[in-house]
Amino acid sequence: MRRVVQFSTGNVGRHSLRAIIGRPDLELAGVHAASPAKIGRDAAELCDWGEPTGVLATDDVEALLALKPDCVVYTALAETRPVEAIEQLSAILAAGINVVGSSLVWMVAPRHAEDWVREPLEKACAAGGSSLYINGIDPGYSGDTLVHTALGLVTRAESVAVQEIFDYGNYDDAEFTGAAMGFGVAEDAELPPLYLPGVVASMWGGQVRSLAAALGITLDEVTQRTERWFTPERIDCTMMTVQPGEMAAVRFATEGVLNGKVVITMEHVNRLTSAAAPDWDFPPDGHSGVHRVVVEGDPRIEINTHVSHPVLDPTDAGCISTAARVVNAIDWVCDAPAGLVSVEDIPQTAVLNGLLW
Ligand SMILES: NC(=O)c1ccc[n+]([C@@H]2O[C@H](COP(=O)([O-])OP(=O)(O)OC[C@H]3O[C@@H](n4cnc5c(N)ncnc54)[C@H](OP(=O)(O)O)[C@@H]3O)[C@@H](O)[C@H]2O)c1
């Protein structure tokens, strides 16, 4: 039995919290909440779980560390507050507590992450004898496990292209995804963070470099491209209302170049409605989203992943899968040698144990 603290209960965190409460091999030791409206409430209320847990949400990080859990599941928004998140994660790790999480997406490929984010976390793991594992669906699954699976089916590869094509209209995250990607922002307004030089390559570059290293190639360079689509008509969706002239779709990619040719592409195509950006790629067969890999080689491989749910929206299904990527690894990470854990360190079957509950 692993004793676990859930840190935040947002889009991803409420699903990891449900899994921690539900799984018989995990025990919920504590829950962190930043919002005053959540503090003091039972964990069950924060994730629509039927039975009270008796575990009340707190913003007292010291008190949560004093519970000495085996692991913290960290899903607090981190990309808008990376310095604070690194400090918070470092304090947990230095206290000897393992962390799995979806935040700080730079750390999805930890050995290829930039020094500013990797080094302090590496030091904290060493100080506490603890381990840190960050993953998700994208970045994460589509650029690592999915790609590794596809490449296992070819004898020769010419190029690897990963795509997330997803409708974010129902993603209730105007604060980060919306603002950072520039949804609802006019063309002549100040450029949103994603379009500043190097930002896309910084966030997805680690996965590109990690794949290049696994393929045994040395890339000439890692580049980025971004393109925005502005709606001629008003759009109302869960994320926000978009006025005519404002951005309602984006596509961006980080690319690995070898001998002048793009051989690795990690691309996003994100819309707020299927009517947006009609000339860009759509998911196949009427799906609202796809996580896809295409390997050109011998033979050509294409694998399309569609997450869905009988009750919830596909965006929520994607958040459940993001939670799954890390919650399922808790047991292995708790037994791992101290340090930064990368997806390839974890045997593929080790994350299956305990899933049938
Ligand atoms: N790789 C992937 O596939 C993937 C997919 C989805 C998300 N993510 C990442 O996972 C993280 C969570 O995403 P999300 O959609 O769940 O985010 P979210 O719902 O927008 O926010 C998550 C939580 O962050 C907490 N928070 C906000 N400001 C805080 C602060 N100053 N201090 C402490 N906590 C704070 C809030 O906690 P309270 O509710 O307690 O106030 C909020 O619920 C993000 O970093 C995101 O980039 C990765």
The ligand as an SDF file (V2000), in Angstrom:
LIG
                    3D

 48 52  0  0  0  0  0  0  0  0999 V2000
    1.6080   16.5410  -20.7750 N   0  0  0  0  0  0  0  0  0  0  0  0
    0.2950   16.5490  -20.8810 C   0  0  0  0  0  0  0  0  0  0  0  0
   -0.2750   15.8200  -21.6630 O   0  0  0  0  0  0  0  0  0  0  0  0
   -0.5470   17.4530  -20.0220 C   0  0  0  0  0  0  0  0  0  0  0  0
   -1.9310   17.4560  -20.1920 C   0  0  0  0  0  0  0  0  0  0  0  0
   -2.6960   18.2770  -19.3570 C   0  0  0  0  0  0  0  0  0  0  0  0
   -2.0630   19.0820  -18.4150 C   0  0  0  0  0  0  0  0  0  0  0  0
   -0.7080   19.0560  -18.3100 N   0  0  0  0  0  0  0  0  0  0  0  0
   -0.0340   19.8710  -17.3020 C   0  0  0  0  0  0  0  0  0  0  0  0
   -0.5350   19.4730  -16.0330 O   0  0  0  0  0  0  0  0  0  0  0  0
   -0.6730   20.5830  -15.1730 C   0  0  0  0  0  0  0  0  0  0  0  0
   -2.1180   20.6660  -14.7010 C   0  0  0  0  0  0  0  0  0  0  0  0
   -2.9630   20.9200  -15.7850 O   0  0  0  0  0  0  0  0  0  0  0  0
   -4.5030   21.2390  -15.4980 P   0  0  0  0  0  0  0  0  0  0  0  0
   -5.1780   21.3980  -16.8100 O   0  0  0  0  0  0  0  0  0  0  0  0
   -5.0100   20.2710  -14.5190 O   0  0  0  0  0  0  0  0  0  0  0  0
   -4.3420   22.6780  -14.8370 O   0  0  0  0  0  0  0  0  0  0  0  0
   -5.4310   23.5970  -14.1410 P   0  0  0  0  0  0  0  0  0  0  0  0
   -6.6800   22.8340  -13.9090 O   0  0  0  0  0  0  0  0  0  0  0  0
   -5.5020   24.8780  -14.9130 O   0  0  0  0  0  0  0  0  0  0  0  0
   -4.7100   23.9400  -12.7780 O   0  0  0  0  0  0  0  0  0  0  0  0
   -4.3460   22.9210  -11.8930 C   0  0  0  0  0  0  0  0  0  0  0  0
   -4.2850   23.4620  -10.4950 C   0  0  0  0  0  0  0  0  0  0  0  0
   -3.1790   24.3250  -10.3300 O   0  0  0  0  0  0  0  0  0  0  0  0
   -3.3810   24.9010   -9.0740 C   0  0  0  0  0  0  0  0  0  0  0  0
   -2.7100   26.1860   -8.9720 N   0  0  0  0  0  0  0  0  0  0  0  0
   -2.8920   27.2830   -9.7190 C   0  0  0  0  0  0  0  0  0  0  0  0
   -2.0890   28.2680   -9.2810 N   0  0  0  0  0  0  0  0  0  0  0  0
   -1.4000   27.7570   -8.2090 C   0  0  0  0  0  0  0  0  0  0  0  0
   -0.4340   28.2560   -7.3330 C   0  0  0  0  0  0  0  0  0  0  0  0
    0.0020   29.5180   -7.4330 N   0  0  0  0  0  0  0  0  0  0  0  0
    0.0500   27.4450   -6.3570 N   0  0  0  0  0  0  0  0  0  0  0  0
   -0.3510   26.1610   -6.2610 C   0  0  0  0  0  0  0  0  0  0  0  0
   -1.2890   25.6490   -7.0690 N   0  0  0  0  0  0  0  0  0  0  0  0
   -1.7900   26.4300   -8.0340 C   0  0  0  0  0  0  0  0  0  0  0  0
   -4.8860   25.0560   -8.8720 C   0  0  0  0  0  0  0  0  0  0  0  0
   -5.1510   24.3990   -7.6780 O   0  0  0  0  0  0  0  0  0  0  0  0
   -6.4790   24.6440   -6.8100 P   0  0  0  0  0  0  0  0  0  0  0  0
   -7.5820   24.1000   -7.6490 O   0  0  0  0  0  0  0  0  0  0  0  0
   -6.2220   23.9330   -5.5720 O   0  0  0  0  0  0  0  0  0  0  0  0
   -6.5700   26.1400   -6.6330 O   0  0  0  0  0  0  0  0  0  0  0  0
   -5.4570   24.3230  -10.0730 C   0  0  0  0  0  0  0  0  0  0  0  0
   -6.5350   23.4790   -9.7980 O   0  0  0  0  0  0  0  0  0  0  0  0
   -0.2290   21.7980  -15.9860 C   0  0  0  0  0  0  0  0  0  0  0  0
    1.0950   22.1060  -15.6230 O   0  0  0  0  0  0  0  0  0  0  0  0
   -0.3340   21.3420  -17.4260 C   0  0  0  0  0  0  0  0  0  0  0  0
    0.5720   21.9650  -18.2890 O   0  0  0  0  0  0  0  0  0  0  0  0
    0.0640   18.2490  -19.0710 C   0  0  0  0  0  0  0  0  0  0  0  0
  1  2  1  0
  2  3  2  0
  2  4  1  0
  4  5  1  0
  4 48  2  0
  5  6  2  0
  6  7  1  0
  7  8  2  0
  8  9  1  0
  8 48  1  0
  9 10  1  0
  9 46  1  0
 10 11  1  0
 11 12  1  0
 11 44  1  0
 12 13  1  0
 13 14  1  0
 14 15  2  0
 14 16  1  0
 14 17  1  0
 17 18  1  0
 18 19  2  0
 18 20  1  0
 18 21  1  0
 21 22  1  0
 22 23  1  0
 23 24  1  0
 23 42  1  0
 24 25  1  0
 25 26  1  0
 25 36  1  0
 26 27  1  0
 26 35  1  0
 27 28  2  0
 28 29  1  0
 29 30  1  0
 29 35  2  0
 30 31  1  0
 30 32  2  0
 32 33  1  0
 33 34  2  0
 34 35  1  0
 36 37  1  0
 36 42  1  0
 37 38  1  0
 38 39  2  0
 38 40  1  0
 38 41  1  0
 42 43  1  0
 44 45  1  0
 44 46  1  0
 46 47  1  0
M  CHG  2   8   1  16  -1
M  END
$$$$
